[in-house]
């Protein structure tokens, strides 16, 4: 089973995603914003690891989700990792923006456990 | 990590965020339009909203949503920061703090009035349209019966660059697979370039597939939610074209069309081959077998016939027919209702209405009959399948058997024909396994070497009879009797008549076969046959003579949708008894009702003692007519025996359109369905077999006692 990187500045959200995904058998890595996420990805790579899916919030301090996806897609080793963005219903434009940056999909907050697992299963089995 | 520590994380986080938010709001009032500051405030509200949703604090999340909407306007410079605005936002922060305090103490009441007030204040800042936006529309569920399968045809052309986003098409296909069964799958590889120009990061494949699923179309569409705007995906509900996983459209397609559809050959290929092909007429003329003139006139004749034929038949979806049958049924009921209402009319009106109603009744009956007839198909298709079954079994068992069919033009309801296939197959196997002897045994017994199995159908008084007869060794009474005693179905000294005795063959676990064969004789056969026939509201009996052969005789109603019923009254309830199972009705004298120790009550019906079943105690209906000599006893006949059913009174005969209880309510023991009476009340249709089982099976023996105590 692959591992998932959750990028969100909300500790609650990270904790909840980690809780649900661990229950379902996925390994979960955490990052608090885009910059932290890039650092985490590189750190994992030096240890020979790789995540199978990234779930990222958009509005975060230091580096937002869109910039993070653009940066990650620039790097050959991370280019093919699918990224899901977290949006709210009021942010329909964000879906388009995220897709433009290279996101593979999105998850609308708040989401249920089943919705989360259902979407993650589209990318990691 | 569990739910309670998740809540703790939230409370800590939210408390911190609210503290910052308060400070930031105050500085916002001083600094005015500071984008960085506004963004931080927005983010704090946004995070609280999201996190609250995560831990299930919906009220808190919804409330913050309104706050966020206002902040969103501020961020987009659509709303100017004023003293008034900051006051309202601070008041909202206070309320949020309070809500979080309540949540940290494990929940409780929040000041609903204060919340409504703050919400109203916040909404003042929102344009009218966005207020409505917060009332989210509920998704309207599509209509589909849970149990029904749907077929969706999916054309899937994903963008070439899809792999770059990290989306794996295989995952999408697997997700589809999880939803049901992929009944058709074709991959188009035509776009794949040759090896040297192949870009491994590009997707060249396209898919065409058909999935059979219980899911709704929206659920299937949801698989492609992330790729739909960049791909060409067509999902079409093709359920109407499919049956048992097979595309019925293919039946009318030419071979060439099927092959081109699959992308195996091109249209040009087909045309090329066709043009080089010679027509049969031309070939015959060429070889001098027939004159050109004769061929032309035969072709003309064929063309004319085809044209006429095309005009005189149309294909109709069976679903449409079912609906029609149902509607006609409803109409019959409505007419009965009108007829009933007639009694309450004034005498003058009544006379003039009567003629009209009578003709309406007649027309609707005719209409019903005609509609029923449309659903009927000849049994020929069903019967002729068995040639193969017999041939194979005969070969396997080294027996010589000839199948004789008769009455193949007899028509039966389409549904019935389909449901008859299994039981008939079983009976035929049974006949070959246990009935038909080996050729040498037959010769020794003075019979023809080749055995005959006859399958015949005919109509008799509103019933269709199907007989499966073999001229084999017949059934040995004694071994059946022995087995019945062994199994405890009857006592040692019982001497049931032949008809009753053979009914034991249909009991679960009853098999007299000395040898268990591949296909039958495991004791799990005839009871299933009987069950199948019961479901069709038919009966089955056995006629057998040792050395001469065995005949299974199946009686089936002409239609499944409507029965002729007798309405009887029990207490306040009206129950419908199928007319076909009623023998007669009697009002016994007090002396004619007797209680037999351990057996319950019996009544003396013209010298024959029949068990008595009290309908009011079976269904638990209150009634004061518990004395058979004051009420009525309806004598009914099931496949196995006759018995009396005690009812209060008989009300009259009426056609009943059967409504499934299972589909609309749940199964009721002793009732095979329900019907709606002329006045709109619901009446249960008595299931004679079910009632018999309830009343006479050994596990329900105390039922009989209860009955006798009541007497």
Interface residues (C-beta under 8 A of the other chain):
Chain A: X9 X10 X11 X12 X13 X15 X16 X18 X19 X22 X53 X59 X60 X61 X73 X79 X80 X81 X82 X83 X86 X88 X89 X90 X99 X102 X103 X104 X105 X106 X109 X110 X121 X122 X123 X125
Chain B: X1 X2 X5 X6 X9 X10 X12 X13 X14 X39 X40 X42 X43 X46 X47 X49 X50 X51 X53 X54 X55 X61 X65 X68 X69 X72 X136 X163 X164 X165 X166 X167 X168 X171 X172 X174 X175 X223 X225 X226 X229 X230
